[in-house]
């Protein structure tokens, strides 16, 4: 490489590096500004989201206030408090986020007293409800003021939202400008740098090609010399060696390999190994050769080669050119290893159960090989000899151990027992003992082979299990007594609740009848003295009392499903359906309903409750109808695919009514859950809850399938038995 080229390459690299550094610095500055702009965009989005939370909190609080006013449930009042807190938290968050914007701060200053006043109006409405006041004028004043404040709140919120949206638009445009600026700077800088680098690369590549040609020539000469030297080495090693190319043809075979193959090495050069030795296909080394080529890993294997009845050790070295393989005959060594392994199998059979203690006794039962026993107990050889080994047995177990051992000696039978043994550390542990007599061809005992297996953990576990079992039986007895007492208390409580429900319903209905009756008499006798508003209020009183009586009756019917039910008897559903249709005759005639039916089964049920179930479901199908005449079909099938038991009947009541949105299908079976106002459809919202309770008392399930405007299918299951 000449000096001019070197200077040009160095200058090109320096200029490219300078350009890259400049582009990096400019990019860093632009990215920092972009991050700052992006934070302002995020800040504006947060402000808009919290403003939405503020408006949503007002809507939720107003909804919960209305729910409390309509139902009087404390749950709505609790939710109202949570929504009020949510509004004030959102206001504080807005105050914090817009602290850099004086205009927004002024708007928030104007918004704060309006928020306080509107919540005061909400609470005054709740206070009027709790005081049962009938001051209609005050209520109208509160409502008008609430509407006025709501409009002012909406106007200020809209002004805040508009300013934030304008800021968001400006900041988004600035961010887009920053992105475009970064792209232009990076594109120009990196384009110039890339052009310089390509020019430098072309010069370097040209010089590399020249150097590569010189290097290849030098390497070729070195390889020729190395091959000659390697051939001399391979001919002097004691291992057989062959080299294969990627087509599995021999490229080199040393003299030792030729002796193993019983072939001349020069005859094998250029020939395929699997064609010359086809019996090797499928052998272990055959797969190892292919594995080494595929994974490019060194593999060492030992294999018995049946055609030559010999063992070989192979060391396989893969390379780009093929394989280099060293192998040698190890038949003598393998035969010696096999013989040693066979001789060791006899001893291994002694240690099949445990390594705690393995011992051998002579034909008379005296210790013969007891080294593991000494390691276990810490006794010396002199202490073990004769019957000294009994000293390591627990004193309470010695007589029993000696008696069974003498019995096994006399009967030439299996010696099997459990006893405690003192270990070298002085502690006692439980051991399972097993000894087998080894007999000669005449059935005489040659020796005894025995084992001691530590079973202390198992024994302790058995004892703990027995103790736990006893404690569990005591606890079960105590729990049974407690459950019996609780069951008696529950029966007594149910009786008291049932009596209370009857008395409460009777006592509640009497005042309501009086309120409704006297309100009607007041309207009739003083009709000329009462103005239109007073007559309207009296109508509200009568309607409220009537609905309250109906609500009490429905609640009483709901509570009596499980307490006043009759015994289950075989019930013909066709007869029950006829009675239900007869009870609904007036509604069917007025609505011009078309009712079709299949033959229904006989099931085990409470006839009265089954009548109520059919009547409620068919009555709902008539009530929630569209403009055209309702079309209702009642059917039942047995053992449907989606049923748990084949003895269940699946009933279906299908109509062409107004339908239900799918998200409300689970809620319609809850008490007081209504999907329509009382002006649209009358009722208390308890009918389907009663249906669900009746079906569940019969051990079945009830559900609905519907789409808005496409009718509804009510399904329920009943057991045949």
C-alpha positions as CSV (number, residue, x, y, z in Angstrom):
1,X,0.0,0.0,0.0
2,X,1.6,3.3,-1.1
3,X,1.8,6.4,1.0
4,X,-0.8,8.4,-1.0
5,X,-3.4,5.6,-0.5
6,X,-2.7,5.4,3.2
7,X,-3.1,9.2,3.6
8,X,-6.4,9.1,1.6
9,X,-7.8,6.2,3.7
10,X,-6.8,7.9,7.0
11,X,-8.3,11.2,5.9
12,X,-11.5,9.5,4.7
13,X,-11.9,7.7,8.0
14,X,-11.2,10.8,10.0
15,X,-13.8,12.8,8.0
16,X,-16.4,10.1,8.3
17,X,-15.8,9.9,12.0
18,X,-16.2,13.7,12.3
19,X,-19.4,13.6,10.4
20,X,-20.8,10.7,12.5
21,X,-19.9,12.6,15.7
22,X,-21.5,15.8,14.4
23,X,-24.6,13.8,13.4
24,X,-24.7,12.1,16.8
25,X,-24.4,15.4,18.7
26,X,-27.2,17.0,16.5
27,X,-29.3,13.9,16.9
28,X,-28.9,13.9,20.6
29,X,-29.9,17.6,20.9
30,X,-32.9,17.0,18.6
31,X,-33.9,13.9,20.6
32,X,-33.7,15.8,23.9
33,X,-36.0,18.6,22.4
34,X,-38.3,15.9,21.0
35,X,-38.5,14.2,24.4
36,X,-39.4,17.5,26.0
37,X,-42.1,18.2,23.4
38,X,-43.4,14.7,23.9
39,X,-43.6,15.2,27.6
40,X,-45.7,18.3,27.0
41,X,-48.0,16.3,24.7
42,X,-48.4,13.6,27.4
43,X,-49.0,16.3,30.0
44,X,-51.8,17.7,27.9
45,X,-53.4,14.3,27.3
46,X,-53.2,13.7,31.1
47,X,-55.0,17.0,31.7
48,X,-57.8,16.0,29.2
49,X,-58.1,12.5,30.7
50,X,-58.5,13.9,34.3
51,X,-61.0,16.5,33.0
52,X,-63.0,13.5,31.6
53,X,-62.7,11.8,35.0
54,X,-64.1,15.0,36.6
55,X,-67.1,15.0,34.3
56,X,-67.6,11.2,34.7
57,X,-67.5,11.6,38.5
58,X,-70.3,14.2,38.4
59,X,-72.4,11.9,36.2
60,X,-71.8,8.9,38.5
61,X,-72.5,10.9,41.6
62,X,-75.8,12.2,40.1
63,X,-76.7,8.6,39.1
64,X,-76.0,7.2,42.6
65,X,-78.0,10.1,44.1
66,X,-80.9,9.3,41.9
67,X,-80.6,5.5,42.8
68,X,-80.7,6.4,46.5
69,X,-83.6,8.7,46.1
70,X,-85.6,6.0,44.1
71,X,-84.7,2.9,46.2
72,X,-83.4,4.3,49.5
73,X,-80.5,1.7,49.5
74,X,-77.5,2.7,51.5
75,X,-75.2,1.1,48.9
76,X,-76.1,4.0,46.5
77,X,-75.2,6.5,49.2
78,X,-71.9,4.9,49.8
79,X,-71.1,4.9,46.0
80,X,-72.2,8.6,45.9
81,X,-69.5,9.4,48.6
82,X,-66.8,7.6,46.6
83,X,-67.8,9.5,43.4
84,X,-67.7,12.8,45.3
85,X,-64.2,12.1,46.5
86,X,-63.2,11.1,42.9
87,X,-64.5,14.6,41.6
88,X,-62.4,16.5,44.2
89,X,-59.3,14.3,43.6
90,X,-59.7,15.0,39.8
91,X,-60.0,18.8,40.5
92,X,-56.8,18.8,42.6
93,X,-55.0,16.9,39.9
94,X,-56.2,19.5,37.3
95,X,-55.0,22.3,39.6
96,X,-51.6,20.6,39.8
97,X,-51.3,19.9,36.1
98,X,-52.3,23.4,35.0
99,X,-50.2,25.3,37.5
100,X,-48.1,26.7,34.6
101,X,-51.2,28.1,32.8
102,X,-52.7,31.2,34.4
103,X,-55.8,31.1,32.2
104,X,-56.6,27.6,33.3
105,X,-56.0,28.5,36.9
106,X,-58.5,31.3,36.7
107,X,-61.1,29.0,35.2
108,X,-60.4,26.4,38.0
109,X,-60.9,29.2,40.5
110,X,-64.3,29.8,39.0
111,X,-65.1,26.1,38.8
112,X,-64.4,25.3,42.5
113,X,-67.4,27.1,44.1
114,X,-69.7,25.7,41.4
115,X,-68.5,22.1,42.3
116,X,-69.1,22.8,46.0
117,X,-72.5,24.3,45.4
118,X,-73.7,21.4,43.2
119,X,-72.7,18.8,45.7
120,X,-74.5,20.8,48.3
121,X,-77.6,20.7,46.1
122,X,-77.2,16.9,45.8
123,X,-77.0,16.5,49.6
124,X,-80.0,18.8,50.1
125,X,-82.0,16.4,47.8
126,X,-80.8,13.4,49.9
127,X,-81.7,15.3,53.1
128,X,-85.3,16.0,51.8
129,X,-85.7,12.3,51.1
130,X,-84.5,11.3,54.6
131,X,-86.8,13.8,56.2
132,X,-89.8,12.6,54.1
133,X,-90.7,16.2,53.3
134,X,-93.2,16.9,50.6
135,X,-92.1,20.5,49.9
136,X,-92.5,20.4,46.1
137,X,-91.6,24.0,45.5
138,X,-88.2,23.7,47.3
139,X,-87.5,20.6,45.2
140,X,-88.2,22.5,42.0
141,X,-85.9,25.4,43.1
142,X,-83.2,22.9,43.9
143,X,-83.7,21.2,40.5
144,X,-83.6,24.5,38.6
145,X,-80.5,25.7,40.4
146,X,-78.8,22.4,39.8
147,X,-79.5,22.6,36.1
148,X,-78.1,26.2,36.0
149,X,-74.9,25.2,37.9
150,X,-74.6,22.1,35.6
151,X,-74.7,24.4,32.5
152,X,-72.0,26.7,34.1
153,X,-69.8,23.7,35.0
154,X,-70.2,22.4,31.5
155,X,-69.3,25.8,29.9
156,X,-66.1,26.2,32.0
157,X,-65.1,22.5,31.5
158,X,-65.6,23.0,27.7
159,X,-63.4,26.1,27.8
160,X,-60.7,24.2,29.7
161,X,-61.0,21.3,27.3
162,X,-60.8,23.6,24.2
163,X,-57.6,25.4,25.4
164,X,-56.0,22.0,26.2
165,X,-56.9,20.7,22.8
166,X,-55.4,23.8,21.2
167,X,-52.2,23.3,23.2
168,X,-52.2,19.6,22.2
169,X,-52.5,20.5,18.5
170,X,-49.6,23.0,18.7
171,X,-47.4,20.6,20.7
172,X,-48.2,17.7,18.3
173,X,-47.3,19.9,15.3
174,X,-44.0,20.9,17.1
175,X,-43.2,17.3,17.8
176,X,-43.8,16.3,14.1
177,X,-41.5,19.2,13.1
178,X,-38.8,17.9,15.5
179,X,-39.1,14.4,14.0
180,X,-38.8,15.7,10.5
181,X,-35.7,17.7,11.5
182,X,-34.1,14.7,13.1
183,X,-34.7,12.5,10.0
184,X,-33.2,15.1,7.7
185,X,-30.1,15.6,9.8
186,X,-29.5,11.9,10.3
187,X,-30.2,11.1,6.6
188,X,-27.7,13.8,5.3
189,X,-25.0,13.0,7.8
190,X,-25.2,9.3,7.5
191,X,-25.4,9.5,3.7
192,X,-22.2,11.4,3.5
193,X,-20.5,9.2,6.0
194,X,-21.6,6.1,4.2
195,X,-20.3,7.4,0.8
196,X,-16.9,8.1,2.4
197,X,-16.8,4.6,4.0
198,X,-17.7,2.9,0.7
199,X,-14.8,4.7,-1.0
200,X,-12.4,3.7,1.7
201,X,-13.8,0.1,1.7
202,X,-13.1,-0.2,-2.1
203,X,-9.5,0.9,-1.7
204,X,-9.0,-1.5,1.3
205,X,-10.7,-4.4,-0.6
206,X,-8.4,-3.9,-3.6
207,X,-5.3,-4.1,-1.3
208,X,-6.8,-7.1,0.6
209,X,-7.2,-9.0,-2.7
210,X,-3.5,-8.4,-3.5
211,X,-2.4,-9.5,0.0
212,X,-4.8,-12.6,-0.1
213,X,-3.2,-13.8,-3.4
214,X,0.3,-13.6,-1.9
215,X,-0.9,-15.3,1.3
216,X,-2.6,-18.2,-0.5
217,X,0.5,-18.9,-2.4
218,X,2.6,-19.0,0.8
219,X,-0.1,-21.2,2.5
220,X,-0.1,-23.7,-0.4
221,X,3.7,-24.1,-0.1
222,X,3.3,-24.6,3.7
223,X,0.6,-27.2,3.3
224,X,2.7,-29.2,0.9
225,X,5.5,-29.3,3.4
226,X,3.1,-30.0,6.3
227,X,1.5,-32.9,4.4
228,X,4.8,-34.5,3.8
229,X,5.7,-34.2,7.5
230,X,2.2,-35.4,8.6
231,X,2.5,-38.5,6.5
232,X,5.8,-39.4,8.2
233,X,4.1,-39.0,11.6
234,X,1.0,-41.0,10.7
235,X,3.1,-43.9,9.5
236,X,5.0,-44.0,12.8
237,X,2.0,-44.0,15.2
238,X,0.7,-47.2,16.6
239,X,-3.0,-46.3,15.9
240,X,-4.6,-47.1,12.6
241,X,-5.5,-43.9,10.7
242,X,-7.7,-43.1,7.7
243,X,-8.8,-39.8,6.1
244,X,-12.2,-39.5,4.2
245,X,-13.4,-36.7,2.0
246,X,-17.0,-35.3,2.0
247,X,-18.0,-38.0,-0.5
248,X,-16.8,-40.8,1.9
249,X,-13.8,-41.7,-0.3
250,X,-10.4,-42.6,1.2
251,X,-7.8,-39.8,0.8
252,X,-5.2,-41.4,3.1
253,X,-4.7,-44.9,4.8
254,X,-1.6,-45.6,6.9
255,X,0.1,-49.0,7.0
256,X,-1.4,-49.9,10.4
257,X,-4.9,-49.4,9.0
258,X,-4.0,-51.5,6.0
259,X,-3.0,-54.3,8.3
260,X,-6.4,-54.1,10.2
261,X,-8.3,-54.1,6.9
262,X,-6.0,-56.8,5.4
263,X,-5.8,-54.5,2.3
264,X,-3.1,-52.6,0.6
265,X,-3.4,-48.9,1.5
266,X,-2.8,-47.6,-2.0
267,X,-5.7,-49.8,-3.3
268,X,-8.2,-48.0,-1.1
269,X,-7.3,-44.4,-2.1
270,X,-10.2,-42.7,-3.9
271,X,-12.7,-45.6,-3.2
272,X,-15.9,-45.2,-1.2
273,X,-15.7,-46.7,2.3
274,X,-19.3,-48.0,2.3
275,X,-18.8,-49.7,-1.1
276,X,-15.6,-51.4,0.1
277,X,-17.0,-52.4,3.5
278,X,-20.8,-52.6,3.0
279,X,-21.2,-54.7,6.2
280,X,-20.3,-51.5,8.2
281,X,-23.5,-49.7,7.1
282,X,-25.9,-49.4,10.1
283,X,-23.2,-50.1,12.7
284,X,-22.6,-47.7,15.6
285,X,-19.5,-46.1,14.0
286,X,-21.5,-45.6,10.8
287,X,-24.0,-43.3,12.6
288,X,-21.1,-41.6,14.5
289,X,-19.4,-40.7,11.3
290,X,-22.5,-38.9,10.0
291,X,-23.1,-37.3,13.3
292,X,-19.6,-35.9,13.4
293,X,-20.0,-34.4,9.9
294,X,-23.4,-32.9,10.7
295,X,-22.5,-31.4,14.1
296,X,-18.8,-30.7,13.4
297,X,-18.0,-32.2,16.8
298,X,-15.2,-34.6,17.9
299,X,-16.7,-38.0,18.8
300,X,-15.1,-41.0,20.7
301,X,-16.8,-44.3,20.7
302,X,-16.1,-48.0,21.5
303,X,-17.9,-50.6,19.4
304,X,-18.0,-54.3,18.9
305,X,-17.7,-55.1,15.1
306,X,-19.5,-58.5,14.5
307,X,-18.0,-59.2,11.0
308,X,-14.5,-59.3,12.5
309,X,-15.5,-60.4,16.0
310,X,-13.4,-57.7,17.5
311,X,-13.7,-54.5,19.6
312,X,-12.5,-51.1,18.2
313,X,-12.0,-47.7,19.8
314,X,-12.7,-44.8,17.3
315,X,-11.7,-41.1,17.7
316,X,-13.4,-39.1,14.9
317,X,-12.2,-35.6,14.0
318,X,-14.4,-33.6,11.5
319,X,-13.1,-30.8,9.3
320,X,-14.2,-28.9,6.2
321,X,-12.5,-31.5,3.9
322,X,-14.1,-34.5,5.6
323,X,-13.1,-36.8,8.5
324,X,-9.9,-37.9,10.1
325,X,-10.3,-41.1,12.1
326,X,-7.9,-42.9,14.5
327,X,-8.9,-46.4,15.6
328,X,-7.2,-49.3,17.4
329,X,-8.1,-52.9,18.3
330,X,-9.1,-53.0,22.0
331,X,-10.5,-56.6,22.0
332,X,-8.2,-57.9,24.8
333,X,-8.9,-55.0,27.1
334,X,-12.7,-55.3,26.5
335,X,-12.7,-59.0,27.2
336,X,-10.9,-58.4,30.5
337,X,-13.4,-55.7,31.5
338,X,-16.3,-58.0,30.7
339,X,-14.8,-60.7,32.9
340,X,-14.3,-58.3,35.7
341,X,-17.8,-57.1,35.4
342,X,-19.2,-60.6,35.6
343,X,-17.2,-61.3,38.7
344,X,-18.5,-58.2,40.4
345,X,-22.2,-59.0,39.7
346,X,-22.1,-61.6,42.5
347,X,-21.1,-59.1,45.0
348,X,-23.5,-56.4,43.7
349,X,-26.5,-58.8,44.5
350,X,-25.6,-58.5,48.2
351,X,-26.3,-54.8,48.2
352,X,-29.7,-54.7,46.5
353,X,-31.8,-53.2,49.4
354,X,-29.6,-50.9,51.4
355,X,-26.0,-49.8,52.1
356,X,-26.6,-49.6,55.9
357,X,-25.2,-53.1,56.7
358,X,-24.6,-56.2,54.5
359,X,-23.2,-59.2,56.3
360,X,-22.4,-62.9,55.7
361,X,-22.6,-65.6,58.3
362,X,-21.3,-69.2,58.0
363,X,-23.4,-72.3,58.0
364,X,-23.6,-72.3,61.8
365,X,-24.8,-68.7,61.9
366,X,-21.6,-67.2,63.1
367,X,-20.2,-63.9,61.6
368,X,-18.0,-64.5,58.5
369,X,-17.9,-61.1,56.7
370,X,-19.1,-58.2,58.9
371,X,-17.1,-55.1,57.9
372,X,-20.3,-53.0,57.1
373,X,-21.8,-54.2,60.5
374,X,-18.7,-52.8,62.3
375,X,-19.0,-49.5,60.4
376,X,-22.7,-49.3,61.4
377,X,-22.4,-50.3,65.1
378,X,-18.9,-49.3,66.0
379,X,-18.2,-52.8,67.5
380,X,-14.7,-54.2,67.1
381,X,-13.9,-57.5,65.3
382,X,-13.4,-59.2,68.7
383,X,-16.8,-57.9,70.0
384,X,-18.7,-59.1,66.9
385,X,-17.3,-62.7,66.9
386,X,-19.5,-65.5,68.2
387,X,-22.8,-64.1,69.5
388,X,-21.2,-60.8,70.4
389,X,-23.1,-59.0,67.7
390,X,-26.2,-59.4,69.9
391,X,-24.7,-56.8,72.3
392,X,-25.5,-54.1,69.6
393,X,-29.2,-55.1,69.7
394,X,-31.6,-53.2,72.0
395,X,-31.9,-55.2,75.3
396,X,-35.7,-55.5,74.8
397,X,-35.2,-57.0,71.3
398,X,-32.3,-59.4,72.0
399,X,-34.3,-62.4,73.2
400,X,-36.7,-62.1,70.3
401,X,-33.9,-61.6,67.8
402,X,-31.9,-64.7,69.1
403,X,-35.0,-66.9,69.1
404,X,-35.9,-66.1,65.4
405,X,-32.3,-66.5,64.3
406,X,-32.0,-70.0,65.9
407,X,-35.4,-70.9,64.3
408,X,-34.2,-69.9,60.8
409,X,-30.9,-71.9,61.4
410,X,-32.9,-75.0,62.4
411,X,-35.5,-74.8,59.6
412,X,-33.2,-73.5,56.9
413,X,-35.9,-70.8,56.3
414,X,-35.9,-67.0,55.6
415,X,-34.7,-64.9,58.5
416,X,-37.0,-61.8,58.6
417,X,-37.7,-59.4,61.5
418,X,-37.5,-55.8,62.7
419,X,-35.5,-54.7,65.8
420,X,-33.6,-51.7,67.2
421,X,-29.8,-51.5,66.7
422,X,-27.4,-49.2,68.6
423,X,-25.3,-47.2,66.2
424,X,-21.7,-46.1,66.6
425,X,-22.8,-42.7,68.1
426,X,-24.8,-44.5,70.8
427,X,-28.3,-43.9,69.5
428,X,-30.8,-46.6,68.6
429,X,-32.6,-46.8,65.3
430,X,-35.1,-49.3,63.8
431,X,-33.8,-51.8,61.2
432,X,-35.6,-54.3,58.9
433,X,-33.5,-57.5,58.9
434,X,-33.5,-60.1,56.1
435,X,-31.2,-63.0,55.6
436,X,-31.3,-65.8,52.9
437,X,-29.5,-69.2,53.2
438,X,-27.2,-70.1,50.3
439,X,-27.5,-73.9,49.7
440,X,-25.3,-76.4,47.9
441,X,-26.4,-79.1,45.4
442,X,-27.4,-81.3,48.4
443,X,-29.6,-78.7,50.0
444,X,-27.0,-78.0,52.8
445,X,-26.4,-74.5,54.0
446,X,-23.1,-73.0,52.7
447,X,-23.5,-69.5,54.2
448,X,-26.1,-66.8,55.0
449,X,-26.3,-63.5,53.2
450,X,-28.2,-60.8,55.1
451,X,-29.0,-57.0,55.2
452,X,-30.0,-54.5,57.7
453,X,-32.1,-51.6,56.3
454,X,-32.8,-48.5,58.3
455,X,-36.6,-48.0,58.7
456,X,-36.6,-45.5,61.5
457,X,-38.3,-42.8,59.5
458,X,-41.0,-45.2,58.4
459,X,-41.6,-46.3,62.0
460,X,-41.8,-42.8,63.2
461,X,-44.1,-41.9,60.4
462,X,-46.4,-44.9,61.2
463,X,-46.5,-43.8,64.9
464,X,-47.3,-40.2,63.9
465,X,-50.0,-41.5,61.5
466,X,-51.6,-43.5,64.2
467,X,-51.5,-40.5,66.6
468,X,-52.9,-38.2,63.9
469,X,-55.6,-40.7,63.2
470,X,-56.7,-40.8,66.8
471,X,-56.7,-37.0,67.0
472,X,-58.6,-36.8,63.8
473,X,-61.3,-39.1,65.1
474,X,-61.7,-37.0,68.2
475,X,-61.9,-33.8,66.1
476,X,-64.5,-35.4,63.8
477,X,-66.6,-36.4,66.8
478,X,-66.4,-32.8,68.2
479,X,-67.1,-31.3,64.8
480,X,-70.1,-33.6,64.3
481,X,-71.5,-32.5,67.6
482,X,-71.0,-28.8,66.7
483,X,-72.6,-29.3,63.3
484,X,-75.6,-31.0,64.9
485,X,-76.0,-28.1,67.3
486,X,-75.6,-25.6,64.4
487,X,-78.2,-27.5,62.4
488,X,-80.7,-27.3,65.2
489,X,-80.0,-23.6,65.7
490,X,-80.5,-23.1,61.9
491,X,-83.8,-24.9,62.0
492,X,-85.0,-22.7,64.9
493,X,-83.7,-19.6,63.1
494,X,-85.5,-20.5,59.9
495,X,-88.8,-21.0,61.8
496,X,-88.4,-17.6,63.5
497,X,-87.5,-15.9,60.2
498,X,-90.6,-17.5,58.5
499,X,-92.8,-16.3,61.3
500,X,-91.2,-12.8,61.2
501,X,-91.7,-12.6,57.4
502,X,-95.4,-13.5,57.8
503,X,-96.0,-11.0,60.6
504,X,-93.9,-8.3,58.9
505,X,-95.7,-8.7,55.6
506,X,-99.2,-8.6,57.3
507,X,-98.3,-5.6,59.4
508,X,-96.7,-3.7,56.5
509,X,-99.6,-4.3,54.1
510,X,-102.3,-3.1,56.6
511,X,-100.9,0.5,56.8
512,X,-100.4,0.5,53.0
513,X,-104.0,-0.5,52.5
514,X,-105.1,2.3,54.8
515,X,-102.9,4.8,53.0
516,X,-104.2,3.8,49.6
517,X,-107.9,3.6,50.8
518,X,-108.0,7.0,52.6
519,X,-106.1,8.6,49.8
520,X,-108.7,7.5,47.4
521,X,-111.5,8.6,49.7
522,X,-109.8,12.0,50.1
523,X,-109.6,12.4,46.4
524,X,-113.2,11.5,45.9
525,X,-114.8,13.6,48.7
526,X,-112.6,16.7,48.2
527,X,-112.2,16.5,44.5
528,X,-113.8,19.9,44.0
529,X,-111.5,21.5,46.6
530,X,-108.2,20.1,45.3
531,X,-106.4,21.5,42.4
532,X,-104.8,19.5,39.6
533,X,-101.4,19.2,41.4
534,X,-103.0,17.9,44.6
535,X,-105.0,15.3,42.7
536,X,-101.8,14.3,40.9
537,X,-100.0,13.9,44.3
538,X,-102.8,11.8,45.6
539,X,-102.5,9.6,42.5
540,X,-98.8,9.2,43.2
541,X,-99.6,8.2,46.8
542,X,-102.1,5.6,45.7
543,X,-99.8,4.2,43.1
544,X,-96.8,4.1,45.5
545,X,-98.8,2.3,48.1
546,X,-100.2,-0.2,45.6
547,X,-96.7,-0.9,44.2
548,X,-95.3,-1.3,47.8
549,X,-98.0,-3.8,48.6
550,X,-97.2,-5.7,45.4
551,X,-93.4,-5.6,46.3
552,X,-94.1,-7.0,49.8
553,X,-96.2,-9.8,48.3
554,X,-93.5,-10.6,45.7
555,X,-90.8,-10.6,48.4
556,X,-92.9,-12.9,50.6
557,X,-93.4,-15.2,47.7
558,X,-89.6,-15.2,47.0
559,X,-88.8,-16.0,50.6
560,X,-91.4,-18.8,50.7
561,X,-90.0,-20.7,47.7
562,X,-87.6,-22.6,50.0
563,X,-89.6,-22.7,53.2
564,X,-93.2,-23.2,52.2
565,X,-92.7,-25.6,49.4
566,X,-94.7,-28.8,49.1
567,X,-93.2,-32.3,48.8
568,X,-92.0,-33.4,45.4
569,X,-94.3,-35.9,43.6
570,X,-94.6,-37.2,40.0
571,X,-96.2,-34.2,38.2
572,X,-97.6,-34.1,34.7
573,X,-96.3,-30.9,33.1
574,X,-99.1,-30.9,30.5
575,X,-101.7,-30.5,33.3
576,X,-99.6,-27.8,35.0
577,X,-99.2,-25.9,31.7
578,X,-103.0,-26.0,31.1
579,X,-103.6,-24.5,34.5
580,X,-101.0,-21.7,33.9
581,X,-102.6,-20.9,30.5
582,X,-106.0,-20.8,32.1
583,X,-104.8,-18.3,34.8
584,X,-103.3,-16.1,32.0
585,X,-106.4,-16.4,29.8
586,X,-107.3,-12.6,30.1
587,X,-103.7,-11.5,29.2
588,X,-103.6,-14.0,26.3
589,X,-106.9,-12.7,24.9
590,X,-106.0,-9.0,25.3
591,X,-102.6,-9.5,23.6
592,X,-104.0,-12.0,20.9
593,X,-101.0,-14.3,21.8
594,X,-100.5,-17.4,19.7
595,X,-99.2,-20.2,21.9
596,X,-98.0,-23.5,20.6
597,X,-96.7,-26.5,22.6
598,X,-95.1,-29.9,22.4
599,X,-96.0,-32.8,24.6
600,X,-94.4,-32.3,28.0
601,X,-93.0,-35.0,30.3
602,X,-93.9,-36.1,33.9
603,X,-91.2,-35.0,36.4
604,X,-90.7,-35.2,40.1
605,X,-91.6,-31.7,41.3
606,X,-93.6,-29.4,43.5
607,X,-96.8,-28.9,41.5
608,X,-97.6,-25.4,42.9
609,X,-94.2,-24.0,42.3
610,X,-94.0,-25.6,38.8
611,X,-97.3,-23.8,38.0
612,X,-95.8,-20.5,39.3
613,X,-92.7,-21.1,37.1
614,X,-94.7,-21.6,33.9
615,X,-97.0,-18.7,34.7
616,X,-94.2,-16.3,35.3
617,X,-92.2,-17.2,32.2
618,X,-95.2,-17.2,29.8
619,X,-96.5,-14.0,31.5
620,X,-93.2,-12.3,30.8
621,X,-93.3,-13.4,27.2
622,X,-96.7,-11.8,26.8
623,X,-95.8,-8.6,28.7
624,X,-92.5,-7.8,26.9
625,X,-94.0,-8.1,23.4
626,X,-93.5,-6.0,20.3
627,X,-96.3,-4.4,18.3
628,X,-97.3,-7.6,16.5
629,X,-99.1,-10.4,18.4
630,X,-96.8,-12.5,20.6
631,X,-95.9,-16.0,19.4
632,X,-94.9,-18.4,22.2
633,X,-93.7,-22.0,22.0
634,X,-93.2,-24.4,24.9
635,X,-91.2,-27.6,24.4
636,X,-89.0,-30.1,26.2
637,X,-86.3,-32.6,25.2
638,X,-84.6,-35.3,27.3
639,X,-80.8,-36.0,27.6
640,X,-79.6,-33.0,25.5
641,X,-75.8,-32.8,24.8
642,X,-75.2,-29.8,27.1
643,X,-76.9,-31.5,30.1
644,X,-74.9,-33.1,32.9
645,X,-77.3,-36.1,33.4
646,X,-79.2,-38.1,30.8
647,X,-82.2,-38.3,33.1
648,X,-82.7,-34.4,32.9
649,X,-85.3,-32.7,30.8
650,X,-84.5,-29.5,29.1
651,X,-87.5,-27.1,28.9
652,X,-87.6,-24.2,26.5
653,X,-90.1,-21.2,26.3
654,X,-89.5,-19.2,23.2
655,X,-91.1,-15.9,22.2
656,X,-90.8,-13.2,19.5
657,X,-90.7,-10.3,22.0
658,X,-88.5,-7.3,22.3
659,X,-85.4,-9.4,23.3
660,X,-82.6,-8.6,25.7
661,X,-79.0,-7.4,25.1
662,X,-76.6,-10.3,25.7
663,X,-74.6,-8.4,28.4
664,X,-77.8,-8.3,30.6
665,X,-78.7,-12.0,30.4
666,X,-77.0,-12.9,33.8
667,X,-78.5,-9.9,35.6
668,X,-82.1,-10.5,34.8
669,X,-82.4,-13.3,37.4
670,X,-81.3,-11.0,40.3
671,X,-83.8,-9.5,42.7
672,X,-84.9,-5.9,41.7
673,X,-83.0,-6.0,38.4
674,X,-85.1,-4.2,35.8
675,X,-84.1,-3.4,32.3
676,X,-87.1,-1.0,31.6
677,X,-88.8,1.7,33.5
678,X,-92.2,1.2,35.3
679,X,-93.8,3.5,32.7
680,X,-92.8,1.1,30.0
681,X,-93.6,-2.2,31.7
682,X,-95.1,-2.8,35.2
683,X,-93.7,-5.1,37.8
684,X,-91.3,-5.3,40.7
685,X,-88.3,-7.1,39.1
686,X,-88.7,-10.2,41.3
687,X,-90.5,-12.6,39.0
688,X,-87.4,-14.1,37.3
689,X,-85.6,-14.3,40.6
690,X,-88.5,-16.4,41.9
691,X,-88.2,-18.6,38.8
692,X,-84.5,-19.1,39.4
693,X,-85.1,-20.0,43.1
694,X,-87.8,-22.6,42.1
695,X,-85.6,-24.2,39.5
696,X,-82.6,-24.4,41.9
697,X,-84.8,-25.9,44.6
698,X,-85.6,-28.7,42.1
699,X,-81.9,-29.2,41.5
700,X,-81.9,-27.7,38.0
701,X,-80.5,-24.7,36.2
702,X,-82.1,-21.8,34.3
703,X,-80.7,-19.4,31.7
704,X,-81.7,-17.3,28.7
705,X,-80.5,-16.7,25.2
706,X,-81.5,-13.5,23.4
707,X,-80.7,-10.7,21.0
708,X,-82.3,-7.2,21.2
709,X,-85.3,-7.2,18.9
710,X,-85.0,-10.9,18.0
711,X,-87.0,-12.6,20.8
712,X,-85.9,-14.6,23.8
713,X,-85.5,-18.3,24.7
714,X,-85.7,-19.3,28.4
715,X,-84.2,-22.7,29.2
716,X,-84.5,-24.6,32.5
717,X,-83.8,-28.2,33.5
718,X,-85.8,-30.6,35.7
719,X,-84.9,-34.1,36.8
720,X,-87.2,-37.0,35.8
721,X,-86.7,-38.6,39.2
